Amino acid sequence: MRHRVAGNKLGRTTSHRDALMRNMAVSLVMHERVVTTPAKAKVVKPFVEKLVTIAKQATMVRRRRVFDQLRDKQATAKMFDVIGPRFATRPGGYCRILRLSKNRLGDNGQRALLEFVERTPKEGAAPEAPAAAAQAKPAKAPKAKGQKTPAAKA
């Protein structure tokens, strides 16, 4: 019987699995998206979502709880400064898993993208920046008759 045996062990020892979850969670917090296998993504997703729920309120006790799980000062600071406030009004479901169509090159293993549902504005606005810059340029003044262009002078 499998009573009270929950979670995928991923073929690793307990210490290796804990280290894997910490490392994946820190990478997800710092980069906001991680490419991994679907099995690892399914294991890390609830771990990270619980940390985001804790990080919604910035108290010293909650900071210590998140640091105890992540063991990374920069990731803990980002959780409380950026990610926690971003999801303050959202009741849950902070991460999503997207399966990638192309398998890994070496062993043909499946790949999945684990990312936060909402991205930082800087990363989300990057593709739109060139279009906005083009609109921001002032229109060229019409040339007067007889004026030569700078290229024609040389």
For each residue, the residues with C-beta under 8 A, 3 or more apart:
1:
2: 5
3:
4:
5: 2
6:
7: 43
8: 39 42 43
9: 12 17
10: 17 20 39 40 43
11:
12: 9 16 17 20
13: 16 17
14: 17 18
15: 18 19
16: 12 13 19 20
17: 9 10 12 13 14 20 21
18: 14 15 21 22
19: 15 16 22 23
20: 10 12 16 17 23 24 40
21: 17 18 24 25 43 44 47
22: 18 19 25 26 69 70 71 72
23: 19 20 26 27
24: 20 21 27 28 34 36 40 44 114
25: 21 22 28 29 44 47 48 51 69 70 75
26: 22 23 29 30 70 71 72 75
27: 23 24 30 31 34
28: 24 25 31 32 33 34 44 48 95 114 115 116
29: 25 26 32 48 70 75 78 79 83
30: 26 27 74 75 78
31: 27 28 34
32: 28 29 115 116 119 120 123
33: 28 113 114 115 116
34: 24 27 28 31 41 113 114 115
35: 100 111 112 113 114
36: 24 40 41 44 111 112 114
37: 40 41 109 110 111 112
38: 41 42 97 99 110 111 112
39: 8 10 42 43
40: 10 20 24 36 37 43 44
41: 34 36 37 38 44 45 97 112 113 114
42: 8 38 39 45 97
43: 7 8 10 21 39 40 46 47
44: 21 24 25 28 36 40 41 47 48 114
45: 41 42 48 49 95 97 114
46: 43 49 50
47: 21 25 43 44 50 51 69
48: 25 28 29 44 45 51 52 94 95
49: 45 46 52 53 92 93 94 95
50: 46 47 53 54
51: 25 47 48 54 55 66 69 70 79
52: 48 49 55 56 79 83 84 87 94
53: 49 50 56 92
54: 50 51 57 62 65 66
55: 51 52 58 62 66 79 80 83 84
56: 52 53 84 85 87 88
57: 54 62 84
58: 55 62 63 80 84
59: 62 63
60: 63 64
61: 64 65
62: 54 55 57 58 59 65 66 80
63: 58 59 60 66 67 76 80
64: 60 61 67 68
65: 54 61 62 68 69
66: 51 54 55 62 63 69 70 76 79 80
67: 63 64 70 71 72 73 76
68: 64 65 71
69: 22 25 47 51 65 66
70: 22 25 26 29 51 66 67 75 76 79
71: 22 26 67 68
72: 22 26 67 75 76
73: 67 76 77
74: 30 77 78
75: 25 26 29 30 70 72 78 79
76: 63 66 67 70 72 73 79 80
77: 73 74 80 81
78: 29 30 74 75 81 82 83
79: 29 51 52 55 66 70 75 76 82 83 84
80: 55 58 62 63 66 76 77 83 84
81: 77 78 84 85
82: 78 79 85 86 120
83: 29 52 55 78 79 80 86 87 94 116
84: 52 55 56 57 58 79 80 81 87 88
85: 56 81 82 88
86: 82 83 118 120
87: 52 56 83 84 90 94 118
88: 56 84 85
89:
90: 87 93 94 117 118
91:
92: 49 53
93: 49 90 96 117
94: 48 49 52 83 87 90 116 117
95: 28 45 48 49 114 115 116 117
96: 93 114 115 116 117
97: 38 41 42 45 112 113 114
98: 112 113 115
99: 38 110 111 112 113
100: 35 110 111 112 113
101:
102: 111
103: 108 109 110 111
104: 107 108 109 110 111
105: 108
106: 109
107: 104
108: 103 104 105
109: 37 103 104 106
110: 37 38 99 100 103 104
111: 35 36 37 38 99 100 102 103 104
112: 35 36 37 38 41 97 98 99 100
113: 33 34 35 41 97 98 99 100
114: 24 28 33 34 35 36 41 44 45 95 96 97
115: 28 32 33 34 95 96 98 119
116: 28 32 33 83 94 95 96 119
117: 90 93 94 95 96
118: 86 87 90
119: 32 115 116 123 124
120: 32 82 86 123 124
121: 124 125
122: 125 126
123: 32 119 120 126
124: 119 120 121
125: 121 122 128 129
126: 122 123 129
127: 130
128: 125 131 132
129: 125 126 132 133
130: 127 133 134
131: 128 134 135
132: 128 129 135 136
133: 129 130 136 137
134: 130 131 137
135: 131 132
136: 132 133
137: 133 134
138:
139:
140:
141:
142:
143: 147 149
144: 147
145:
146:
147: 143 144
148: 152 153
149: 143 152 153
150: 153 154
151: 154
152: 148 149
153: 148 149 150
154: 150 151
